[in-house]
Amino acid sequence: MQFTARKLNTFLFFKLPSAFWCGVRVKVIDRSHCVVTVKHRWFNQNPFKSMYFAVQAMAAELTTGALVMLQIKKSGKNISMLVANNKGNFTKKATGRITFTCNDGHLIDEAIQRTIATGEGQTFWMKSIGVDEKGDQVSEMNFEWSIRIK
C-alpha cells in the first residue's frame, strides 16, 4: 500500500471501521509527521456534549501508528507492531474539529534498525497533540509502540 492520506482513509474504512464512522480522517502524512482530524458530532460525543475520549484516542493513535506503518513499509522488512502502553491527558472539552499531530517520525528509524540488527523487540514512545479550531490544546496522548522483526 502506498502511504497517502487517501489510501490510509480507505484502509480505515476496511480495517478500522469504528474510527472511520466516528469521522477520523488522515489529512497529511510524510516521513516525519502525521496530521489527523476528527469533528465533534452526535455520533462521537459523550454525555457532557464534547468528544468521547476514546474517539480522541483513536485519532491520536492513528497519527503515531500511521508513521510506524510507513517506516516499516519503507524498511522492506517483515516487522510486527503493537501498542504496549498509552497515556492521555485531557485539558479542555473537545468540541468542533480537533486536529491531532505527531512529529515523532524521527524516533522510528533507529528502533527499526535495532530490531533488524539484533532480532530483538524494541519499544519507543510517540506523542500526539490534539488542538481545537482556536488552536487551544484539548489533549495530549502518548503511545508506547513495540516492534519486532518476524
Buried (B, 14 or more C-beta within 10 A) or exposed (E): EEBEBEEBBEBBEEEBEEBBEBBBBBBBBEBEBBBBBBBBEEEBBBEEEBBBBBBBBBBBBBBBBBBBBBBBEEBEEEBEBEBEEBEBEBEBBBBBEBBBBBBBBEBBEEBBEBBBEEEEBBBBBBBBBBBBEEEEEBBBBBBBBBBBBE
